Amino acid sequence: MSDYIVETKDLVKEFKDFKAVKGLNLKVKKGTVYGFLGPNGAGKSTTIRMLLGLVKPTAGSVKVLGKSIEREREEILKNVGALVESPSYYEHLTAYENLEITRKILKLNKSEIDRVLDFVKLSEVRNKKVKEFSLGMKQRLGIAQALMGNPELIILDEPTNGLDPAGIHEIRALIKSLPEKNGTTVIVSSHILSEIELMATDVAIIKKGELLYQGSIDALRKNCSKQIMVAVSSKNEATELLIKRGYKVKEEKGKLAVKGEGLTAAKLCKELVLSGYDVNYLSEDEKSLEDIFLSLTVEGEAC
C-alpha cells in the first residue's frame, strides 16, 4: 500500500467559465500535519470538498486511504473526519447531546463521547448548552465531532478563523498533538503562513488553483530563503551569463538578486570576477518564510 494517505492526480474543477483547481497533484504522508496553504480564493475549499467527495472533479482523480473517492466514498468516509467552515450544531443542546447524535449515526460505543470530550478538554462543560460556548469552544467541539470513531484522517478547513489569540493557541496545540496521541493524519487549510508554520511538517502552497510548492517546511526554508544581492558592471551581460550557468536572476532596485542550489556570496563573486566583471556590491539576503510565501502567492515567483 502507498505511504500516502491522500493522493490526487491532475485534479481539475471548473465552474462554467471559471477553473477553480488546475491539475493538482497532492501527496499527503501518513502521520503528518499537512498544511494546505494559499490566499483566500486560491481553491483550497473546493479541493477539500473534492477530497471528501462533496464536489465531483471535472477531471483527474482522488485517492484517500488507497481507495478511489468516486467509487468507494462511503467506505472511505467511515475513516475520515472533517470540519469544513463553521461547525454546525443544535445550539439548544449540550455538547454531550450533540455528540450523542453523531455517536448514534456512526453506531459507536457511548465511551467514545467521553474519549473525544476529554481529548479536546471539554469534559467539564459536557452538560453546558452549545449556545453558551465561546467560538473557541465550538471549534474544539467541532474537532471532537470529527474525531468520533478515531478516524485515520481528519480534514480541517480554516479551523482558527475568527478566534482570539488564546483560542488559536488552543486549537494549534490540539492539532499538533493528533498524530502523536491518536495516530491521526491531519490536513489543515489556512491562508496564514505563520499559523501553518507552527503546526505542520509538510505544506502545499496553491495560488489560483495551481500548486506552487509541495514538501517539507524545512526544505522550503532551505531552498527558497537565500538569495545573493550583487551590483555588477555590464549588468545585462552578467545576467545572461548567470542564467546560462543555471542561476535564477532578477533585478531588484538596481541590483541583481541571484538564486541557485549551493550558491554562496563567495562563489558568485569568484565566478563574476573570473568572467571579467567588476563586483561593486555583494550581500546575502535571508528571506523569512513570510517573504517566501508572499513572493510565491503575490509576486508569482517559483522558488
C-alpha positions as CSV (number, residue, x, y, z in Angstrom):
1,M,0.0,0.0,0.0
2,S,1.1,3.6,-0.7
3,D,2.8,5.6,2.0
4,Y,0.4,8.4,1.1
5,I,-2.9,8.7,2.9
6,V,-4.2,11.1,0.2
7,E,-3.1,11.4,-3.4
8,T,-4.6,13.5,-6.2
9,K,-3.7,13.2,-9.8
10,D,-4.1,16.1,-12.3
11,L,-7.2,17.2,-10.3
12,V,-9.3,19.8,-12.0
13,K,-12.5,21.6,-11.1
14,E,-14.3,24.0,-13.5
15,F,-17.4,26.1,-12.8
16,K,-18.8,27.3,-16.0
17,D,-16.1,29.6,-17.4
18,F,-14.0,29.6,-14.2
19,K,-11.3,27.0,-13.4
20,A,-11.0,26.8,-9.6
21,V,-8.5,24.0,-9.5
22,K,-5.9,23.4,-12.2
23,G,-4.2,20.0,-12.3
24,L,-3.3,19.5,-8.6
25,N,-1.1,16.6,-7.6
26,L,-1.1,16.4,-3.8
27,K,0.6,13.7,-1.8
28,V,-0.1,13.6,2.0
29,K,2.1,11.3,4.1
30,K,0.6,9.2,6.9
31,G,1.1,10.5,10.4
32,T,1.8,14.1,9.5
33,V,0.1,17.5,9.9
34,Y,-0.1,18.7,6.3
35,G,-0.7,22.4,5.8
36,F,-2.8,23.3,2.8
37,L,-1.9,27.0,2.3
38,G,-2.9,29.7,-0.1
39,P,-4.6,33.1,-0.2
40,N,-8.4,33.4,0.0
41,G,-9.9,32.2,-3.3
42,A,-6.9,30.0,-4.1
43,G,-9.1,26.9,-4.5
44,K,-8.4,25.3,-1.0
45,S,-12.1,24.8,0.0
46,T,-13.0,23.4,-3.5
47,T,-10.1,21.0,-3.3
48,I,-11.2,19.8,0.2
49,R,-14.7,19.3,-1.0
50,M,-13.3,17.1,-3.8
51,L,-11.2,15.1,-1.2
52,L,-14.4,14.4,0.7
53,G,-16.5,13.6,-2.3
54,L,-18.8,16.6,-1.8
55,V,-17.9,18.0,-5.2
56,K,-17.2,16.0,-8.3
57,P,-13.9,16.7,-10.1
58,T,-14.1,17.9,-13.7
59,A,-11.0,15.8,-14.4
60,G,-8.4,13.9,-12.5
61,S,-8.7,11.5,-9.6
62,V,-8.6,11.4,-5.8
63,K,-7.4,8.5,-3.7
64,V,-8.0,8.6,0.1
65,L,-6.7,5.7,2.2
66,G,-5.7,4.0,-1.0
67,K,-9.2,4.0,-2.4
68,S,-11.0,6.0,-5.1
69,I,-13.3,8.6,-3.6
70,E,-15.5,8.3,-6.6
71,R,-16.1,4.6,-6.3
72,E,-15.7,3.9,-2.6
73,R,-16.7,7.1,-0.9
74,E,-18.9,5.5,1.8
75,E,-16.2,3.1,2.8
76,I,-13.6,5.9,2.9
77,L,-15.7,8.3,5.0
78,K,-16.0,5.8,7.8
79,N,-12.3,6.5,8.5
80,V,-12.3,10.3,7.8
81,G,-13.4,13.2,10.0
82,A,-13.9,16.7,8.8
83,L,-14.5,20.2,9.9
84,V,-15.4,22.3,6.9
85,E,-16.1,26.0,7.5
86,S,-18.0,26.7,10.8
87,P,-19.2,23.7,12.8
88,S,-22.9,23.1,12.7
89,Y,-24.7,22.3,16.0
90,Y,-28.0,22.2,17.7
91,E,-27.5,25.3,19.9
92,H,-30.1,24.4,22.4
93,L,-28.5,21.0,23.1
94,T,-25.5,20.4,25.3
95,A,-22.0,19.3,24.0
96,Y,-22.7,15.8,25.1
97,E,-26.2,15.7,23.4
98,N,-24.7,17.0,20.1
99,L,-22.1,14.3,20.2
100,E,-24.7,11.6,21.1
101,I,-26.4,12.3,17.8
102,T,-23.2,11.7,16.0
103,R,-22.5,8.6,18.0
104,K,-25.9,7.1,17.1
105,I,-25.3,7.9,13.4
106,L,-21.9,6.2,13.4
107,K,-23.1,3.4,15.7
108,L,-20.3,3.9,18.2
109,N,-19.9,2.9,21.9
110,K,-21.0,5.6,24.4
111,S,-17.5,5.7,25.8
112,E,-16.4,7.4,22.5
113,I,-18.1,10.6,23.6
114,D,-16.1,10.7,26.9
115,R,-12.9,10.0,25.0
116,V,-13.2,12.8,22.5
117,L,-14.5,15.3,25.1
118,D,-11.5,14.5,27.2
119,F,-9.2,14.9,24.3
120,V,-10.4,18.4,23.4
121,K,-10.6,19.4,27.1
122,L,-14.4,19.9,27.2
123,S,-15.3,17.2,29.7
124,E,-16.1,19.8,32.4
125,V,-18.6,21.6,30.2
126,R,-20.2,18.4,28.7
127,N,-23.6,19.4,30.0
128,K,-23.4,23.1,29.0
129,K,-25.6,24.2,26.1
130,V,-23.6,25.0,23.0
131,K,-25.3,28.4,22.6
132,E,-23.3,29.4,25.8
133,F,-20.0,28.3,24.3
134,S,-17.3,30.7,23.1
135,L,-16.2,30.4,19.4
136,G,-13.0,28.6,20.5
137,M,-15.0,26.0,22.5
138,K,-17.3,25.5,19.5
139,Q,-14.3,24.8,17.3
140,R,-13.0,22.3,19.8
141,L,-16.3,20.6,19.9
142,G,-16.2,20.5,16.1
143,I,-12.8,18.8,16.2
144,A,-14.3,16.4,18.9
145,Q,-17.1,15.5,16.4
146,A,-14.5,14.9,13.6
147,L,-12.6,12.6,15.9
148,M,-15.6,10.4,16.7
149,G,-14.7,6.8,15.8
150,N,-10.9,7.6,15.8
151,P,-10.6,8.2,12.0
152,E,-7.3,7.7,10.2
153,L,-7.6,11.2,8.6
154,I,-9.2,14.4,9.6
155,I,-9.5,17.5,7.4
156,L,-9.9,20.9,9.0
157,D,-10.7,23.9,6.8
158,E,-9.5,27.2,8.4
159,P,-10.0,25.9,12.0
160,T,-8.6,29.1,13.6
161,N,-10.7,31.6,11.6
162,G,-12.1,34.3,13.9
163,L,-10.5,33.0,17.1
164,D,-8.8,35.2,19.6
165,P,-5.0,34.5,20.3
166,A,-5.9,32.2,23.2
167,G,-8.3,30.2,21.1
168,I,-5.8,30.0,18.3
169,H,-3.2,28.7,20.7
170,E,-5.6,26.0,22.0
171,I,-6.6,24.8,18.5
172,R,-3.0,24.8,17.3
173,A,-1.8,22.7,20.3
174,L,-4.7,20.3,19.7
175,I,-4.0,19.8,16.1
176,K,-0.2,19.3,16.7
177,S,-1.0,16.5,19.2
178,L,-3.2,14.4,16.9
179,P,-0.6,12.4,15.0
180,E,1.4,11.5,18.2
181,K,-1.5,10.8,20.5
182,N,-4.1,9.4,18.1
183,G,-2.0,8.3,15.1
184,T,-4.3,10.6,13.1
185,T,-3.1,12.3,9.9
186,V,-4.3,15.9,9.6
187,I,-4.9,18.1,6.6
188,V,-5.3,21.7,7.8
189,S,-6.0,24.6,5.4
190,S,-5.2,28.2,6.1
191,H,-4.3,31.5,4.4
192,I,-1.9,32.4,7.2
193,L,1.6,31.0,6.8
194,S,2.6,31.8,10.4
195,E,-0.2,29.5,11.6
196,I,0.7,26.6,9.3
197,E,4.4,27.1,10.2
198,L,3.7,26.4,13.9
199,M,1.6,23.3,13.2
200,A,2.6,21.5,10.0
201,T,5.5,19.4,9.0
202,D,4.7,19.3,5.3
203,V,3.0,22.0,3.2
204,A,1.3,22.6,-0.1
205,I,1.0,26.2,-1.4
206,I,-1.5,27.0,-4.1
207,K,-2.5,30.1,-5.9
208,K,-5.4,30.4,-8.3
209,G,-5.9,26.7,-8.3
210,E,-2.2,25.9,-9.2
211,L,0.3,24.1,-7.0
212,L,3.3,26.3,-6.4
213,Y,5.2,24.2,-3.8
214,Q,4.8,20.9,-2.0
215,G,7.2,19.5,0.5
216,S,8.6,20.0,4.0
217,I,8.7,23.4,5.6
218,D,12.4,22.8,6.3
219,A,13.0,22.3,2.6
220,L,11.0,25.4,1.7
221,R,13.1,27.4,4.1
222,K,16.4,25.9,2.9
223,N,15.7,26.1,-0.8
224,C,13.9,29.4,-1.1
225,S,15.2,31.6,1.7
226,K,18.7,32.6,0.5
227,Q,19.5,34.9,-2.4
228,I,22.6,36.8,-3.2
229,M,22.3,40.5,-4.0
230,V,25.0,41.8,-6.3
231,A,25.8,45.1,-8.1
232,V,28.0,44.4,-11.1
233,S,29.4,46.1,-14.2
234,S,27.7,45.3,-17.6
235,K,24.5,44.2,-15.8
236,N,22.7,42.8,-18.8
237,E,25.7,40.7,-20.0
238,A,26.3,39.4,-16.4
239,T,22.6,38.4,-16.2
240,E,22.8,36.4,-19.4
241,L,26.0,34.7,-18.1
242,L,24.4,33.7,-14.8
243,I,21.2,32.4,-16.4
244,K,23.3,30.3,-18.8
245,R,25.0,28.8,-15.8
246,G,21.7,27.7,-14.3
247,Y,21.1,30.5,-11.8
248,K,17.8,32.3,-11.3
249,V,18.3,36.1,-11.7
250,K,16.0,39.1,-11.4
251,E,16.6,42.8,-11.0
252,E,15.7,44.4,-7.7
253,K,16.3,48.2,-7.1
254,G,19.3,48.3,-9.5
255,K,20.9,45.2,-8.2
256,L,20.7,41.5,-9.3
257,A,19.0,39.0,-7.0
258,V,20.6,35.7,-7.7
259,K,19.5,32.2,-6.5
260,G,21.0,28.8,-7.1
261,E,21.5,25.5,-5.3
262,G,24.5,25.6,-3.1
263,L,25.2,29.2,-4.1
264,T,27.3,31.4,-1.7
265,A,28.4,35.0,-2.0
266,A,32.0,33.9,-2.3
267,K,31.2,31.5,-5.1
268,L,29.2,34.1,-7.1
269,C,31.8,36.8,-6.6
270,K,34.5,34.4,-7.9
271,E,32.5,33.5,-11.0
272,L,31.8,37.1,-11.9
273,V,35.3,38.3,-11.4
274,L,36.9,35.4,-13.3
275,S,34.5,36.2,-16.1
276,G,35.7,39.8,-16.3
277,Y,33.0,41.7,-14.4
278,D,33.6,44.3,-11.6
279,V,31.6,43.5,-8.4
280,N,30.6,46.7,-6.7
281,Y,28.2,45.3,-4.1
282,L,27.6,41.8,-2.6
283,S,25.4,40.6,0.2
284,E,23.5,37.5,1.3
285,D,19.8,38.2,1.7
286,E,17.9,35.8,4.0
287,K,14.2,35.8,3.4
288,S,11.7,34.9,6.1
289,L,9.1,32.2,5.4
290,E,6.6,35.1,5.2
291,D,8.6,36.7,2.5
292,I,8.8,33.4,0.6
293,F,5.1,32.9,0.8
294,L,4.4,36.4,-0.4
295,S,6.8,36.0,-3.3
296,L,5.0,32.8,-4.3
297,T,1.4,33.9,-3.9
298,V,1.6,37.6,-4.6
299,E,4.5,38.1,-7.0
300,G,4.0,34.7,-8.6
301,E,7.6,33.6,-8.4
302,A,8.7,30.0,-8.0
303,C,11.5,29.0,-5.5
